[in-house]
Amino acid sequence: MARREETMRMCALTRAEKPVAELIRFVLGPDGVLVPDTEAKAEGRGVWISLNRELVAEAVKKKVFARSLKTEVTLPDDLPGLTQLRLEQRYLAALGMARKAGQLTFGATKVQGLIRTGGLIALITATDAADDGRSKMVGPLKALHYAAEEEGINGFDVPHFELLTSEQMGLALGLENVIHAALTRGAAAQAAVEKARRLALYAAKPTETDTGRLAVDGDLLPEATDERREIHG
């Protein structure tokens, strides 16, 4: 069956057309306050902005929302921060669903085992993880990517996300702390990966020569970077 063409929308700030996965929609709430519509399902006319915190801040500064909606708009005190919070909440909720479905594994030993066997679809590390613990996960994951490349396996991609602290993830998942975790195959886990990608893209710092792809630390990769030496998120 032919793949359905991806829906495109125009960024109201940059005027560039992009897939909706690379944009975020904003709508007016019942009280007239602009809010992020992270799932793009709210009723009413929306304004699409490129999925990046700095660009949302620029849209606020340039009064893009009022101009696009052609009406008076009340903005929250920190729209970029509120947007990131909503994206974090969606990501954490998706991790919770993946856990209930048995598609989220915790603990360094178990996660290392999944990396060795290639049984994961994403690696998750807390932002406050110790450097040595992080390297014990990232090193083998890079090796897994190199091996896939050597074997000519096209499209092999196990992203690594460092987006939230161990306390944030632990509180959301009902655990004391979550340092290392892995998502395994399944619909719930795949949904969590997509939420993580959106959060990572939003928090990334764009440069004039970025490629639009994310490195391990969440920053966008510059054109000069050898992509084979990075794990893309």
Secondary structure as UniProt FT lines:
FT   STRAND          8..10
FT   TURN            12..14
FT   STRAND          17..19
FT   HELIX           20..22
FT   STRAND          23..28
FT   TURN            30..31
FT   STRAND          33..37
FT   TURN            38..39
FT   STRAND          47..50
FT   HELIX           53..61
FT   TURN            62..63
FT   HELIX           64..69
FT   TURN            77..78
FT   HELIX           79..100
FT   TURN            101..102
FT   STRAND          104..106
FT   HELIX           108..117
FT   STRAND          122..125
FT   TURN            127..128
FT   HELIX           131..150
FT   TURN            151..152
FT   TURN            154..155
FT   STRAND          160..161
FT   HELIX           166..173
FT   STRAND          180..183
FT   HELIX           187..203
FT   TURN            208..209
FT   STRAND          210..214
FT   TURN            216..217
FT   STRAND          220..222
FT   TURN            223..224
FT   HELIX           227..229
//
